[in-house]
Amino acid sequence: MTAAPDAGPTVLADHLTRLAAALLPLRRAEPLLARWGGNLADRLATGGRLLVAGNGGSAAEAQHLTAELVGKLRDDRRPLSAIALHADTSTLTAIGNDYGYDDVFARQVHAHGRPDDLLLLISTSGTSPNLLTAAHAAHAAGLRTWAFTGPAPNPLADLCHDALTVDSPDNQVVQELHLVAVHVLCEYVDVALPAALAARAPAGGVRTGVEVVLGDPDPEVQAR
């Protein structure tokens, strides 16, 4: 009778072990994500926008984030301005062809970004040249820069104003926890948005139409 092969770790078990090792330290990022959510709600409530960029799987994460903001995460609310810079393929390939791939995001930052807008750059390595170039462009244009990266230190985290770093050597785990961070960030935006909108509403509410003020009637007109 042939003996059964030894039961070793499965692919799934091994992956979940690596995921669990990085998941618990991510709890320390909650204050950062709460602050980002408040900052982002304040900016979007005043007509600002969020620009997001990444390469490969990180591009998918970027587009996931913008979909949650322009659409919704859970409950219905006003659409929020968020642009994934890789999603316009005609623009991306035109810039890459004419200026080089390192500039595919930076040129769009100059086109779409306004002072005090927010740029979120997503990278497992934190070394992608086109994201580093985009961060420099954002600083020149007066945007605030955030990063989701893998382990720190890395050039992108160092270059941005704030960074959420995932301490795992496994790119798959880093991307999966970036998605967790995307959802938590959107939750905090939704929590902070009502107060951000209320703080910017005109005192006494919004008046519509034409307001006519009538004073005392002219005595001479009354006498006629």
C-alpha positions as CSV (number, residue, x, y, z in Angstrom):
1,M,0.0,0.0,0.0
2,T,1.4,3.3,-1.0
3,A,1.8,5.8,1.8
4,A,0.1,9.2,1.5
5,P,2.4,12.1,0.9
6,D,3.4,14.2,3.9
7,A,1.0,17.0,4.5
8,G,2.9,20.2,4.1
9,P,1.8,23.9,4.1
10,T,-0.6,24.7,1.3
11,V,-0.3,27.7,-1.0
12,L,-3.3,29.3,0.7
13,A,-2.1,28.6,4.2
14,D,1.3,30.1,3.4
15,H,-0.2,33.2,1.9
16,L,-2.6,33.7,4.8
17,T,0.3,33.4,7.2
18,R,2.2,36.1,5.4
19,L,-0.9,38.3,5.3
20,A,-1.6,37.8,9.0
21,A,1.9,38.8,9.9
22,A,1.5,42.2,8.1
23,L,-2.2,42.7,9.0
24,L,-1.8,43.3,12.8
25,P,0.8,46.1,12.4
26,L,-1.6,47.8,10.0
27,R,-3.8,48.7,13.0
28,R,-1.2,51.4,13.8
29,A,-2.2,53.2,10.6
30,E,-5.8,54.0,11.8
31,P,-5.0,57.5,13.1
32,L,-3.3,58.3,9.9
33,L,-6.2,57.1,7.8
34,A,-8.7,59.0,10.0
35,R,-6.7,62.2,9.5
36,W,-6.4,61.6,5.8
37,G,-10.2,61.0,5.6
38,G,-10.9,64.3,7.3
39,N,-8.4,66.2,5.2
40,L,-9.8,64.6,2.0
41,A,-13.4,65.4,3.0
42,D,-12.5,69.0,3.7
43,R,-10.8,69.4,0.3
44,L,-13.5,67.6,-1.7
45,A,-16.2,69.6,0.0
46,T,-14.7,72.8,-1.3
47,G,-14.5,71.7,-4.9
48,G,-11.0,70.3,-4.8
49,R,-10.0,66.9,-6.2
50,L,-8.0,63.8,-5.5
51,L,-5.5,62.6,-8.1
52,V,-4.3,58.9,-7.8
53,A,-1.7,57.0,-9.7
54,G,0.0,53.6,-9.6
55,N,1.5,51.0,-11.9
56,G,0.2,47.5,-12.6
57,G,-1.7,46.1,-9.6
58,S,-1.3,49.5,-7.9
59,A,-3.0,51.1,-10.8
60,A,-6.0,48.8,-10.1
61,E,-5.9,49.9,-6.5
62,A,-5.9,53.6,-7.6
63,Q,-8.9,53.0,-9.9
64,H,-10.7,51.1,-7.1
65,L,-10.3,54.2,-4.9
66,T,-11.6,56.7,-7.4
67,A,-14.6,54.5,-8.2
68,E,-15.6,54.4,-4.5
69,L,-15.4,58.3,-4.3
70,V,-17.0,59.2,-7.6
71,G,-19.6,56.4,-7.0
72,K,-20.2,55.4,-3.4
73,L,-18.8,53.1,-0.8
74,R,-22.0,52.3,1.2
75,D,-24.7,54.9,1.5
76,D,-25.7,57.4,-1.2
77,R,-24.0,60.8,-1.1
78,R,-22.8,63.5,-3.5
79,P,-20.2,62.3,-6.1
80,L,-16.7,63.4,-5.2
81,S,-14.0,64.5,-7.6
82,A,-11.3,61.8,-7.9
83,I,-9.2,60.9,-11.0
84,A,-7.1,57.8,-11.7
85,L,-4.3,59.2,-13.8
86,H,-3.6,55.9,-15.6
87,A,-7.2,55.3,-16.8
88,D,-7.2,57.7,-19.8
89,T,-5.2,55.4,-22.1
90,S,-5.0,57.9,-25.0
91,T,-3.5,60.6,-22.8
92,L,-1.2,58.1,-21.1
93,T,0.2,56.7,-24.3
94,A,0.5,60.1,-26.0
95,I,2.5,61.4,-23.1
96,G,4.6,58.3,-22.9
97,N,5.3,58.5,-26.7
98,D,6.1,62.2,-26.8
99,Y,7.7,62.8,-23.4
100,G,8.7,59.4,-22.0
101,Y,7.1,57.0,-19.5
102,D,8.6,58.8,-16.5
103,D,6.3,61.8,-17.3
104,V,3.0,60.0,-17.9
105,F,1.7,61.0,-14.5
106,A,3.6,64.3,-13.8
107,R,2.2,66.0,-16.9
108,Q,-1.3,65.1,-15.9
109,V,-0.6,66.4,-12.4
110,H,0.3,69.8,-13.9
111,A,-2.8,69.6,-16.1
112,H,-5.4,68.6,-13.5
113,G,-3.9,69.5,-10.1
114,R,-4.6,72.8,-8.3
115,P,-3.0,74.2,-5.2
116,D,-4.1,72.3,-2.1
117,D,-5.5,69.4,-4.1
118,L,-4.3,65.9,-3.1
119,L,-2.2,63.4,-4.9
120,L,-2.1,59.8,-3.7
121,L,0.7,57.6,-5.2
122,I,0.5,53.9,-4.8
123,S,3.6,51.6,-5.1
124,T,4.7,48.4,-3.5
125,S,8.4,49.2,-4.0
126,G,8.3,53.0,-3.5
127,T,10.9,53.4,-6.3
128,S,8.9,53.8,-9.5
129,P,10.4,56.7,-11.5
130,N,7.1,57.9,-12.9
131,L,5.6,58.2,-9.4
132,L,8.7,60.0,-8.0
133,T,8.4,62.4,-11.0
134,A,4.7,62.9,-10.3
135,A,5.5,63.7,-6.6
136,H,8.0,66.4,-7.7
137,A,5.4,67.8,-10.1
138,A,2.8,67.9,-7.3
139,H,5.2,69.8,-5.0
140,A,5.9,72.3,-7.7
141,A,2.1,72.8,-8.3
142,G,1.3,73.2,-4.6
143,L,-0.5,69.9,-4.1
144,R,-0.3,67.8,-1.0
145,T,1.2,64.3,-1.6
146,W,0.4,61.0,0.1
147,A,1.8,57.5,-0.6
148,F,0.8,53.9,0.0
149,T,4.0,51.9,-0.2
150,G,5.6,48.7,0.9
151,P,8.3,48.6,3.7
152,A,9.9,51.9,4.7
153,P,12.2,53.6,4.2
154,N,11.8,54.1,0.5
155,P,12.2,57.1,-1.9
156,L,8.5,57.6,-2.5
157,A,7.5,57.6,1.2
158,D,10.4,60.0,2.0
159,L,9.4,62.3,-0.8
160,C,5.7,62.6,0.1
161,H,4.2,64.6,2.9
162,D,2.6,61.5,4.5
163,A,2.9,57.8,3.8
164,L,1.2,54.6,4.8
165,T,3.8,51.8,4.6
166,V,3.0,48.1,4.8
167,D,5.8,46.1,6.5
168,S,5.9,43.0,4.3
169,P,8.4,41.7,1.7
170,D,5.6,40.2,-0.3
171,N,4.2,42.5,-3.0
172,Q,0.9,40.5,-3.1
173,V,0.4,41.1,0.6
174,V,1.3,44.8,0.3
175,Q,-1.3,45.2,-2.5
176,E,-4.0,43.4,-0.5
177,L,-3.4,45.6,2.5
178,H,-3.4,48.7,0.3
179,L,-7.0,47.7,-0.7
180,V,-7.9,47.5,3.0
181,A,-6.5,51.0,3.5
182,V,-8.5,52.2,0.4
183,H,-11.7,51.0,2.0
184,V,-10.9,52.4,5.4
185,L,-9.9,55.7,3.9
186,C,-13.2,55.9,2.1
187,E,-15.1,55.1,5.3
188,Y,-13.4,58.0,7.0
189,V,-14.2,60.3,4.1
190,D,-17.9,59.4,4.4
191,V,-17.8,59.9,8.2
192,A,-16.2,63.4,7.9
193,L,-18.0,64.6,4.8
194,P,-21.3,65.8,6.3
195,A,-19.5,68.1,8.8
196,A,-17.2,69.3,6.1
197,L,-20.1,70.3,3.8
198,A,-22.0,71.9,6.7
199,A,-19.0,74.0,7.7
200,R,-19.0,75.5,4.2
201,A,-22.7,76.2,3.8
202,P,-23.7,79.9,3.8
203,A,-25.0,81.2,7.2
204,G,-28.8,81.0,7.3
205,G,-29.0,78.5,4.4
206,V,-28.9,79.1,0.7
207,R,-31.2,81.8,-0.7
208,T,-32.6,81.3,-4.2
209,G,-34.5,83.6,-6.5
210,V,-34.8,87.4,-6.4
211,E,-35.3,89.2,-3.1
212,V,-37.3,92.4,-3.2
213,V,-37.2,94.8,-0.2
214,L,-40.1,97.3,0.1
215,G,-39.7,100.4,2.2
216,D,-42.3,102.9,3.4
217,P,-44.5,104.1,0.6
218,D,-43.8,107.6,-0.9
219,P,-46.3,110.0,0.7
220,E,-46.6,112.0,-2.5
221,V,-47.5,108.9,-4.4
222,Q,-50.1,108.0,-1.8
223,A,-51.7,111.5,-2.1
224,R,-52.4,111.2,-5.8
